[in-house]
Amino acid sequence: MTPNSIPLRNGEVLASLYGAGLPPLESVRLRSVHLNWRGPGVTLRLDLPAPSLPLPEDWSAAGVDTVQGQLQFLAVADLELDAWEPPVTMRLTTTSLDDGQHRIRVTATTDGDSFLRFTSSADVLVGHVSGFRLGPGGSDDGPHVFRSRIDSMRHTTVPDSCEKTFYERL
């Protein structure tokens, strides 16, 4: 794993937008943090960097200007979450741990201050990728066009945070 790269287990989900891998998450808008005790797991919903490849035709037709997705971290330990008020623009970094257990340290910072830290399995999942037009004040509550066929049949907007199937299953 190269320094500061996110080791995606299912990177093909993003291949049509970003090519071979996820770009660095240097300045991304964090929308939500979902904690799941059954993993234990952490799912981050965030606005991804602008894609390097052209947008899909249906996204262009819908006026999409922002890509959103979820990163799911499994086997989470040592979680620390300080006060924050979403959405926040942050930098997400990962560091490989030399513990022989295929784990990473994940850190989210804003203005140089860390507000979210944890360790997890080095296999990260990505899912629920959608495109939308950024709303007033940076809102994402308008229509979304989802890449997944199942998501596109089930959702036209981002579901409420209590929708477990959306936030706990990628």
Secondary structure as UniProt FT lines:
FT   TURN            3..4
FT   TURN            9..10
FT   HELIX           11..14
FT   HELIX           15..18
FT   TURN            19..20
FT   STRAND          28..36
FT   TURN            37..40
FT   STRAND          41..48
FT   HELIX           57..61
FT   TURN            62..63
FT   STRAND          66..74
FT   STRAND          77..81
FT   STRAND          88..96
FT   STRAND          103..110
FT   TURN            111..112
FT   STRAND          113..121
FT   STRAND          124..132
FT   HELIX           136..138
FT   STRAND          144..146
FT   HELIX           149..154
FT   TURN            161..162
FT   HELIX           164..168
//
